[in-house]
Amino acid sequence: MLIPVRLIPGAISDLFAQVTISGKITLADRYGLMAAVLEDSMTEDERSAIDRLLRALCRGRIQVVNEISSIA
């Protein structure tokens, strides 16, 4: 039995802001992005935010960390 993945409304914008400020993408952030990509009901703004995060990651502006969360 598959469990449906559902995002909290506004999760992508919050994730985008948090990753942009910290400069780090955590394990929880990556799972959030995976859930967003698997969900079929993303808005164009959410897709754009994910694209911007991926570009920043490719350009080295964001560091991938193996921490669960960047909030201490």
PDB file of N, CA, C and O in Angstrom:
ATOM      1  N   MET A   1       0.831  -1.179   0.000  1.00  0.00           N
ATOM      2  CA  MET A   1       0.000   0.000   0.000  1.00  0.00           C
ATOM      3  C   MET A   1       0.875   1.242   0.000  1.00  0.00           C
ATOM      4  O   MET A   1       1.744   1.398   0.858  1.00  0.00           O
ATOM      5  N   LEU A   2       0.646   2.118  -0.957  1.00  0.00           N
ATOM      6  CA  LEU A   2       1.406   3.355  -1.047  1.00  0.00           C
ATOM      7  C   LEU A   2       0.732   4.447  -0.234  1.00  0.00           C
ATOM      8  O   LEU A   2      -0.489   4.606  -0.257  1.00  0.00           O
ATOM      9  N   ILE A   3       1.553   5.188   0.477  1.00  0.00           N
ATOM     10  CA  ILE A   3       1.049   6.311   1.258  1.00  0.00           C
ATOM     11  C   ILE A   3       1.180   7.566   0.413  1.00  0.00           C
ATOM     12  O   ILE A   3       2.273   7.860  -0.073  1.00  0.00           O
ATOM     13  N   PRO A   4       0.091   8.321   0.220  1.00  0.00           N
ATOM     14  CA  PRO A   4       0.182   9.535  -0.601  1.00  0.00           C
ATOM     15  C   PRO A   4       1.037  10.597   0.079  1.00  0.00           C
ATOM     16  O   PRO A   4       0.975  10.783   1.294  1.00  0.00           O
ATOM     17  N   VAL A   5       1.823  11.278  -0.716  1.00  0.00           N
ATOM     18  CA  VAL A   5       2.680  12.347  -0.216  1.00  0.00           C
ATOM     19  C   VAL A   5       1.948  13.668  -0.409  1.00  0.00           C
ATOM     20  O   VAL A   5       1.520  13.989  -1.518  1.00  0.00           O
ATOM     21  N   ARG A   6       1.804  14.423   0.652  1.00  0.00           N
ATOM     22  CA  ARG A   6       1.118  15.713   0.594  1.00  0.00           C
ATOM     23  C   ARG A   6       1.999  16.777   1.234  1.00  0.00           C
ATOM     24  O   ARG A   6       2.560  16.576   2.311  1.00  0.00           O
ATOM     25  N   LEU A   7       2.108  17.900   0.558  1.00  0.00           N
ATOM     26  CA  LEU A   7       2.870  19.024   1.092  1.00  0.00           C
ATOM     27  C   LEU A   7       1.965  19.956   1.873  1.00  0.00           C
ATOM     28  O   LEU A   7       0.776  20.080   1.581  1.00  0.00           O
ATOM     29  N   ILE A   8       2.529  20.594   2.848  1.00  0.00           N
ATOM     30  CA  ILE A   8       1.812  21.640   3.573  1.00  0.00           C
ATOM     31  C   ILE A   8       1.744  22.846   2.642  1.00  0.00           C
ATOM     32  O   ILE A   8       2.743  23.186   2.008  1.00  0.00           O
ATOM     33  N   PRO A   9       0.587  23.500   2.546  1.00  0.00           N
ATOM     34  CA  PRO A   9       0.495  24.691   1.686  1.00  0.00           C
ATOM     35  C   PRO A   9       1.542  25.737   2.085  1.00  0.00           C
ATOM     36  O   PRO A   9       1.695  26.056   3.264  1.00  0.00           O
ATOM     37  N   GLY A  10       2.248  26.257   1.102  1.00  0.00           N
ATOM     38  CA  GLY A  10       3.293  27.253   1.359  1.00  0.00           C
ATOM     39  C   GLY A  10       4.637  26.661   1.718  1.00  0.00           C
ATOM     40  O   GLY A  10       5.579  27.399   2.008  1.00  0.00           O
ATOM     41  N   ALA A  11       4.747  25.329   1.705  1.00  0.00           N
ATOM     42  CA  ALA A  11       5.992  24.675   2.116  1.00  0.00           C
ATOM     43  C   ALA A  11       7.152  25.011   1.182  1.00  0.00           C
ATOM     44  O   ALA A  11       8.278  25.198   1.643  1.00  0.00           O
ATOM     45  N   ILE A  12       6.897  25.090  -0.104  1.00  0.00           N
ATOM     46  CA  ILE A  12       7.969  25.364  -1.061  1.00  0.00           C
ATOM     47  C   ILE A  12       8.521  26.769  -0.870  1.00  0.00           C
ATOM     48  O   ILE A  12       9.736  26.963  -0.902  1.00  0.00           O
ATOM     49  N   SER A  13       7.658  27.741  -0.673  1.00  0.00           N
ATOM     50  CA  SER A  13       8.153  29.112  -0.468  1.00  0.00           C
ATOM     51  C   SER A  13       8.930  29.223   0.830  1.00  0.00           C
ATOM     52  O   SER A  13       9.936  29.930   0.884  1.00  0.00           O
ATOM     53  N   ASP A  14       8.484  28.539   1.882  1.00  0.00           N
ATOM     54  CA  ASP A  14       9.225  28.537   3.148  1.00  0.00           C
ATOM     55  C   ASP A  14      10.571  27.844   2.987  1.00  0.00           C
ATOM     56  O   ASP A  14      11.587  28.325   3.489  1.00  0.00           O
ATOM     57  N   LEU A  15      10.577  26.713   2.285  1.00  0.00           N
ATOM     58  CA  LEU A  15      11.814  25.988   2.041  1.00  0.00           C
ATOM     59  C   LEU A  15      12.780  26.844   1.223  1.00  0.00           C
ATOM     60  O   LEU A  15      13.972  26.901   1.525  1.00  0.00           O
ATOM     61  N   PHE A  16      12.272  27.497   0.204  1.00  0.00           N
ATOM     62  CA  PHE A  16      13.099  28.354  -0.640  1.00  0.00           C
ATOM     63  C   PHE A  16      13.745  29.468   0.195  1.00  0.00           C
ATOM     64  O   PHE A  16      14.943  29.723   0.076  1.00  0.00           O
ATOM     65  N   ALA A  17      12.953  30.118   1.030  1.00  0.00           N
ATOM     66  CA  ALA A  17      13.476  31.208   1.861  1.00  0.00           C
ATOM     67  C   ALA A  17      14.516  30.695   2.843  1.00  0.00           C
ATOM     68  O   ALA A  17      15.566  31.316   3.007  1.00  0.00           O
ATOM     69  N   GLN A  18      14.246  29.581   3.495  1.00  0.00           N
ATOM     70  CA  GLN A  18      15.167  29.042   4.497  1.00  0.00           C
ATOM     71  C   GLN A  18      16.492  28.615   3.869  1.00  0.00           C
ATOM     72  O   GLN A  18      17.555  28.888   4.426  1.00  0.00           O
ATOM     73  N   VAL A  19      16.438  27.949   2.720  1.00  0.00           N
ATOM     74  CA  VAL A  19      17.664  27.498   2.042  1.00  0.00           C
ATOM     75  C   VAL A  19      18.448  28.698   1.518  1.00  0.00           C
ATOM     76  O   VAL A  19      19.677  28.714   1.592  1.00  0.00           O
ATOM     77  N   THR A  20      17.759  29.687   0.997  1.00  0.00           N
ATOM     78  CA  THR A  20      18.427  30.882   0.485  1.00  0.00           C
ATOM     79  C   THR A  20      19.159  31.625   1.610  1.00  0.00           C
ATOM     80  O   THR A  20      20.287  32.081   1.424  1.00  0.00           O
ATOM     81  N   ILE A  21      18.522  31.743   2.757  1.00  0.00           N
ATOM     82  CA  ILE A  21      19.137  32.452   3.887  1.00  0.00           C
ATOM     83  C   ILE A  21      20.318  31.670   4.457  1.00  0.00           C
ATOM     84  O   ILE A  21      21.377  32.243   4.713  1.00  0.00           O
ATOM     85  N   SER A  22      20.139  30.361   4.656  1.00  0.00           N
ATOM     86  CA  SER A  22      21.193  29.557   5.286  1.00  0.00           C
ATOM     87  C   SER A  22      22.308  29.177   4.325  1.00  0.00           C
ATOM     88  O   SER A  22      23.445  28.967   4.749  1.00  0.00           O
ATOM     89  N   GLY A  23      21.999  29.085   3.036  1.00  0.00           N
ATOM     90  CA  GLY A  23      22.993  28.639   2.063  1.00  0.00           C
ATOM     91  C   GLY A  23      23.245  27.146   2.128  1.00  0.00           C
ATOM     92  O   GLY A  23      24.199  26.643   1.535  1.00  0.00           O
ATOM     93  N   LYS A  24      22.379  26.432   2.855  1.00  0.00           N
ATOM     94  CA  LYS A  24      22.523  24.983   3.011  1.00  0.00           C
ATOM     95  C   LYS A  24      21.202  24.303   2.708  1.00  0.00           C
ATOM     96  O   LYS A  24      20.127  24.818   3.017  1.00  0.00           O
ATOM     97  N   ILE A  25      21.310  23.130   2.094  1.00  0.00           N
ATOM     98  CA  ILE A  25      20.117  22.318   1.864  1.00  0.00           C
ATOM     99  C   ILE A  25      20.293  21.031   2.655  1.00  0.00           C
ATOM    100  O   ILE A  25      21.226  20.264   2.415  1.00  0.00           O
ATOM    101  N   THR A  26      19.393  20.803   3.596  1.00  0.00           N
ATOM    102  CA  THR A  26      19.498  19.681   4.519  1.00  0.00           C
ATOM    103  C   THR A  26      18.777  18.454   3.981  1.00  0.00           C
ATOM    104  O   THR A  26      18.149  18.492   2.923  1.00  0.00           O
ATOM    105  N   LEU A  27      18.883  17.383   4.723  1.00  0.00           N
ATOM    106  CA  LEU A  27      18.198  16.140   4.366  1.00  0.00           C
ATOM    107  C   LEU A  27      16.685  16.350   4.340  1.00  0.00           C
ATOM    108  O   LEU A  27      16.011  15.882   3.423  1.00  0.00           O
ATOM    109  N   ALA A  28      16.156  17.042   5.329  1.00  0.00           N
ATOM    110  CA  ALA A  28      14.714  17.318   5.367  1.00  0.00           C
ATOM    111  C   ALA A  28      14.294  18.176   4.174  1.00  0.00           C
ATOM    112  O   ALA A  28      13.226  17.963   3.600  1.00  0.00           O
ATOM    113  N   ASP A  29      15.130  19.140   3.803  1.00  0.00           N
ATOM    114  CA  ASP A  29      14.839  19.978   2.640  1.00  0.00           C
ATOM    115  C   ASP A  29      14.786  19.136   1.372  1.00  0.00           C
ATOM    116  O   ASP A  29      13.911  19.328   0.528  1.00  0.00           O
ATOM    117  N   ARG A  30      15.714  18.215   1.244  1.00  0.00           N
ATOM    118  CA  ARG A  30      15.752  17.367   0.050  1.00  0.00           C
ATOM    119  C   ARG A  30      14.527  16.468  -0.029  1.00  0.00           C
ATOM    120  O   ARG A  30      13.986  16.256  -1.114  1.00  0.00           O
ATOM    121  N   TYR A  31      14.084  15.936   1.108  1.00  0.00           N
ATOM    122  CA  TYR A  31      12.858  15.142   1.112  1.00  0.00           C
ATOM    123  C   TYR A  31      11.655  16.005   0.767  1.00  0.00           C
ATOM    124  O   TYR A  31      10.738  15.548   0.084  1.00  0.00           O
ATOM    125  N   GLY A  32      11.649  17.249   1.232  1.00  0.00           N
ATOM    126  CA  GLY A  32      10.572  18.165   0.881  1.00  0.00           C
ATOM    127  C   GLY A  32      10.530  18.439  -0.606  1.00  0.00           C
ATOM    128  O   GLY A  32       9.456  18.491  -1.205  1.00  0.00           O
ATOM    129  N   LEU A  33      11.696  18.615  -1.202  1.00  0.00           N
ATOM    130  CA  LEU A  33      11.763  18.832  -2.655  1.00  0.00           C
ATOM    131  C   LEU A  33      11.300  17.602  -3.416  1.00  0.00           C
ATOM    132  O   LEU A  33      10.607  17.710  -4.428  1.00  0.00           O
ATOM    133  N   MET A  34      11.689  16.429  -2.921  1.00  0.00           N
ATOM    134  CA  MET A  34      11.263  15.197  -3.572  1.00  0.00           C
ATOM    135  C   MET A  34       9.741  15.072  -3.515  1.00  0.00           C
ATOM    136  O   MET A  34       9.111  14.715  -4.510  1.00  0.00           O
ATOM    137  N   ALA A  35       9.155  15.361  -2.371  1.00  0.00           N
ATOM    138  CA  ALA A  35       7.701  15.303  -2.241  1.00  0.00           C
ATOM    139  C   ALA A  35       7.029  16.297  -3.177  1.00  0.00           C
ATOM    140  O   ALA A  35       5.989  15.996  -3.763  1.00  0.00           O
ATOM    141  N   ALA A  36       7.613  17.470  -3.318  1.00  0.00           N
ATOM    142  CA  ALA A  36       7.041  18.492  -4.198  1.00  0.00           C
ATOM    143  C   ALA A  36       7.076  18.049  -5.645  1.00  0.00           C
ATOM    144  O   ALA A  36       6.110  18.247  -6.381  1.00  0.00           O
ATOM    145  N   VAL A  37       8.169  17.459  -6.054  1.00  0.00           N
ATOM    146  CA  VAL A  37       8.298  17.018  -7.447  1.00  0.00           C
ATOM    147  C   VAL A  37       7.329  15.872  -7.732  1.00  0.00           C
ATOM    148  O   VAL A  37       6.794  15.769  -8.835  1.00  0.00           O
ATOM    149  N   LEU A  38       7.105  15.014  -6.741  1.00  0.00           N
ATOM    150  CA  LEU A  38       6.202  13.885  -6.947  1.00  0.00           C
ATOM    151  C   LEU A  38       4.731  14.289  -6.922  1.00  0.00           C
ATOM    152  O   LEU A  38       3.875  13.556  -7.417  1.00  0.00           O
ATOM    153  N   GLU A  39       4.440  15.442  -6.351  1.00  0.00           N
ATOM    154  CA  GLU A  39       3.060  15.915  -6.298  1.00  0.00           C
ATOM    155  C   GLU A  39       2.703  16.575  -7.634  1.00  0.00           C
ATOM    156  O   GLU A  39       3.488  17.352  -8.178  1.00  0.00           O
ATOM    157  N   ASP A  40       1.541  16.267  -8.146  1.00  0.00           N
ATOM    158  CA  ASP A  40       1.139  16.764  -9.453  1.00  0.00           C
ATOM    159  C   ASP A  40       0.527  18.160  -9.433  1.00  0.00           C
ATOM    160  O   ASP A  40       0.302  18.741 -10.495  1.00  0.00           O
ATOM    161  N   SER A  41       0.260  18.700  -8.280  1.00  0.00           N
ATOM    162  CA  SER A  41      -0.497  19.950  -8.207  1.00  0.00           C
ATOM    163  C   SER A  41       0.359  21.172  -7.876  1.00  0.00           C
ATOM    164  O   SER A  41      -0.127  22.108  -7.240  1.00  0.00           O
ATOM    165  N   MET A  42       1.622  21.178  -8.296  1.00  0.00           N
ATOM    166  CA  MET A  42       2.475  22.342  -8.038  1.00  0.00           C
ATOM    167  C   MET A  42       2.073  23.510  -8.916  1.00  0.00           C
ATOM    168  O   MET A  42       1.682  23.336 -10.070  1.00  0.00           O
ATOM    169  N   THR A  43       2.176  24.703  -8.350  1.00  0.00           N
ATOM    170  CA  THR A  43       1.905  25.904  -9.133  1.00  0.00           C
ATOM    171  C   THR A  43       3.152  26.275  -9.934  1.00  0.00           C
ATOM    172  O   THR A  43       4.235  25.734  -9.709  1.00  0.00           O
ATOM    173  N   GLU A  44       2.982  27.195 -10.862  1.00  0.00           N
ATOM    174  CA  GLU A  44       4.114  27.655 -11.671  1.00  0.00           C
ATOM    175  C   GLU A  44       5.152  28.364 -10.795  1.00  0.00           C
ATOM    176  O   GLU A  44       6.352  28.248 -11.043  1.00  0.00           O
ATOM    177  N   ASP A  45       4.698  29.094  -9.777  1.00  0.00           N
ATOM    178  CA  ASP A  45       5.624  29.761  -8.851  1.00  0.00           C
ATOM    179  C   ASP A  45       6.453  28.754  -8.057  1.00  0.00           C
ATOM    180  O   ASP A  45       7.641  28.973  -7.823  1.00  0.00           O
ATOM    181  N   GLU A  46       5.828  27.653  -7.644  1.00  0.00           N
ATOM    182  CA  GLU A  46       6.556  26.623  -6.909  1.00  0.00           C
ATOM    183  C   GLU A  46       7.586  25.950  -7.813  1.00  0.00           C
ATOM    184  O   GLU A  46       8.708  25.678  -7.385  1.00  0.00           O
ATOM    185  N   ARG A  47       7.210  25.683  -9.051  1.00  0.00           N
ATOM    186  CA  ARG A  47       8.165  25.097 -10.007  1.00  0.00           C
ATOM    187  C   ARG A  47       9.352  26.041 -10.238  1.00  0.00           C
ATOM    188  O   ARG A  47      10.500  25.604 -10.314  1.00  0.00           O
ATOM    189  N   SER A  48       9.063  27.307 -10.346  1.00  0.00           N
ATOM    190  CA  SER A  48      10.109  28.301 -10.548  1.00  0.00           C
ATOM    191  C   SER A  48      11.054  28.361  -9.350  1.00  0.00           C
ATOM    192  O   SER A  48      12.269  28.469  -9.518  1.00  0.00           O
ATOM    193  N   ALA A  49      10.500  28.291  -8.153  1.00  0.00           N
ATOM    194  CA  ALA A  49      11.334  28.311  -6.942  1.00  0.00           C
ATOM    195  C   ALA A  49      12.246  27.091  -6.892  1.00  0.00           C
ATOM    196  O   ALA A  49      13.418  27.208  -6.532  1.00  0.00           O
ATOM    197  N   ILE A  50      11.718  25.922  -7.250  1.00  0.00           N
ATOM    198  CA  ILE A  50      12.538  24.711  -7.269  1.00  0.00           C
ATOM    199  C   ILE A  50      13.629  24.825  -8.334  1.00  0.00           C
ATOM    200  O   ILE A  50      14.771  24.435  -8.091  1.00  0.00           O
ATOM    201  N   ASP A  51      13.295  25.346  -9.492  1.00  0.00           N
ATOM    202  CA  ASP A  51      14.288  25.553 -10.546  1.00  0.00           C
ATOM    203  C   ASP A  51      15.402  26.490 -10.072  1.00  0.00           C
ATOM    204  O   ASP A  51      16.579  26.244 -10.338  1.00  0.00           O
ATOM    205  N   ARG A  52      15.034  27.551  -9.377  1.00  0.00           N
ATOM    206  CA  ARG A  52      16.035  28.498  -8.859  1.00  0.00           C
ATOM    207  C   ARG A  52      16.948  27.836  -7.830  1.00  0.00           C
ATOM    208  O   ARG A  52      18.153  28.087  -7.812  1.00  0.00           O
ATOM    209  N   LEU A  53      16.372  26.990  -6.973  1.00  0.00           N
ATOM    210  CA  LEU A  53      17.192  26.267  -6.000  1.00  0.00           C
ATOM    211  C   LEU A  53      18.164  25.320  -6.693  1.00  0.00           C
ATOM    212  O   LEU A  53      19.330  25.229  -6.309  1.00  0.00           O
ATOM    213  N   LEU A  54      17.684  24.618  -7.709  1.00  0.00           N
ATOM    214  CA  LEU A  54      18.556  23.685  -8.427  1.00  0.00           C
ATOM    215  C   LEU A  54      19.675  24.414  -9.169  1.00  0.00           C
ATOM    216  O   LEU A  54      20.808  23.936  -9.203  1.00  0.00           O
ATOM    217  N   ARG A  55      19.366  25.567  -9.763  1.00  0.00           N
ATOM    218  CA  ARG A  55      20.418  26.359 -10.421  1.00  0.00           C
ATOM    219  C   ARG A  55      21.451  26.835  -9.418  1.00  0.00           C
ATOM    220  O   ARG A  55      22.652  26.779  -9.685  1.00  0.00           O
ATOM    221  N   ALA A  56      20.993  27.304  -8.267  1.00  0.00           N
ATOM    222  CA  ALA A  56      21.921  27.763  -7.227  1.00  0.00           C
ATOM    223  C   ALA A  56      22.794  26.612  -6.737  1.00  0.00           C
ATOM    224  O   ALA A  56      23.978  26.805  -6.459  1.00  0.00           O
ATOM    225  N   LEU A  57      22.224  25.434  -6.632  1.00  0.00           N
ATOM    226  CA  LEU A  57      22.972  24.258  -6.219  1.00  0.00           C
ATOM    227  C   LEU A  57      24.040  23.907  -7.255  1.00  0.00           C
ATOM    228  O   LEU A  57      25.184  23.621  -6.901  1.00  0.00           O
ATOM    229  N   CYS A  58      23.665  23.929  -8.519  1.00  0.00           N
ATOM    230  CA  CYS A  58      24.625  23.626  -9.595  1.00  0.00           C
ATOM    231  C   CYS A  58      25.748  24.650  -9.665  1.00  0.00           C
ATOM    232  O   CYS A  58      26.873  24.311 -10.034  1.00  0.00           O
ATOM    233  N   ARG A  59      25.462  25.878  -9.323  1.00  0.00           N
ATOM    234  CA  ARG A  59      26.479  26.940  -9.364  1.00  0.00           C
ATOM    235  C   ARG A  59      27.307  27.022  -8.089  1.00  0.00           C
ATOM    236  O   ARG A  59      28.216  27.846  -7.989  1.00  0.00           O
ATOM    237  N   GLY A  60      26.999  26.178  -7.121  1.00  0.00           N
ATOM    238  CA  GLY A  60      27.786  26.141  -5.890  1.00  0.00           C
ATOM    239  C   GLY A  60      27.396  27.181  -4.861  1.00  0.00           C
ATOM    240  O   GLY A  60      28.141  27.406  -3.907  1.00  0.00           O
ATOM    241  N   ARG A  61      26.263  27.815  -5.023  1.00  0.00           N
ATOM    242  CA  ARG A  61      25.816  28.823  -4.060  1.00  0.00           C
ATOM    243  C   ARG A  61      25.146  28.201  -2.843  1.00  0.00           C
ATOM    244  O   ARG A  61      25.013  28.842  -1.801  1.00  0.00           O
ATOM    245  N   ILE A  62      24.727  26.951  -2.984  1.00  0.00           N
ATOM    246  CA  ILE A  62      24.084  26.222  -1.897  1.00  0.00           C
ATOM    247  C   ILE A  62      24.918  24.986  -1.609  1.00  0.00           C
ATOM    248  O   ILE A  62      25.353  24.283  -2.521  1.00  0.00           O
ATOM    249  N   GLN A  63      25.133  24.734  -0.325  1.00  0.00           N
ATOM    250  CA  GLN A  63      25.916  23.585   0.116  1.00  0.00           C
ATOM    251  C   GLN A  63      24.968  22.474   0.561  1.00  0.00           C
ATOM    252  O   GLN A  63      24.022  22.725   1.307  1.00  0.00           O
ATOM    253  N   VAL A  64      25.217  21.253   0.106  1.00  0.00           N
ATOM    254  CA  VAL A  64      24.434  20.086   0.528  1.00  0.00           C
ATOM    255  C   VAL A  64      25.041  19.558   1.816  1.00  0.00           C
ATOM    256  O   VAL A  64      26.223  19.217   1.860  1.00  0.00           O
ATOM    257  N   VAL A  65      24.228  19.491   2.866  1.00  0.00           N
ATOM    258  CA  VAL A  65      24.701  18.985   4.159  1.00  0.00           C
ATOM    259  C   VAL A  65      23.888  17.763   4.552  1.00  0.00           C
ATOM    260  O   VAL A  65      22.743  17.610   4.127  1.00  0.00           O
ATOM    261  N   ASN A  66      24.474  16.901   5.357  1.00  0.00           N
ATOM    262  CA  ASN A  66      23.790  15.688   5.800  1.00  0.00           C
ATOM    263  C   ASN A  66      23.107  15.858   7.147  1.00  0.00           C
ATOM    264  O   ASN A  66      22.782  14.870   7.806  1.00  0.00           O
ATOM    265  N   GLU A  67      22.885  17.096   7.562  1.00  0.00           N
ATOM    266  CA  GLU A  67      22.143  17.375   8.780  1.00  0.00           C
ATOM    267  C   GLU A  67      20.655  17.176   8.498  1.00  0.00           C
ATOM    268  O   GLU A  67      20.210  17.318   7.359  1.00  0.00           O
ATOM    269  N   ILE A  68      19.898  16.851   9.525  1.00  0.00           N
ATOM    270  CA  ILE A  68      18.455  16.697   9.336  1.00  0.00           C
ATOM    271  C   ILE A  68      17.810  18.051   9.176  1.00  0.00           C
ATOM    272  O   ILE A  68      16.910  18.216   8.352  1.00  0.00           O
ATOM    273  N   SER A  69      18.259  19.036   9.958  1.00  0.00           N
ATOM    274  CA  SER A  69      17.682  20.369   9.894  1.00  0.00           C
ATOM    275  C   SER A  69      18.769  21.398  10.153  1.00  0.00           C
ATOM    276  O   SER A  69      19.736  21.121  10.863  1.00  0.00           O
ATOM    277  N   SER A  70      18.613  22.582   9.578  1.00  0.00           N
ATOM    278  CA  SER A  70      19.597  23.636   9.821  1.00  0.00           C
ATOM    279  C   SER A  70      19.203  24.514  11.007  1.00  0.00           C
ATOM    280  O   SER A  70      19.954  25.408  11.397  1.00  0.00           O
ATOM    281  N   ILE A  71      18.027  24.261  11.580  1.00  0.00           N
ATOM    282  CA  ILE A  71      17.577  25.016  12.755  1.00  0.00           C
ATOM    283  C   ILE A  71      18.160  24.357  13.991  1.00  0.00           C
ATOM    284  O   ILE A  71      17.935  23.174  14.247  1.00  0.00           O
ATOM    285  N   ALA A  72      18.902  25.131  14.743  1.00  0.00           N
ATOM    286  CA  ALA A  72      19.553  24.561  15.938  1.00  0.00           C
ATOM    287  C   ALA A  72      18.776  24.858  17.188  1.00  0.00           C
ATOM    288  O   ALA A  72      19.181  24.453  18.278  1.00  0.00           O
TER     289      ALA A  72
END
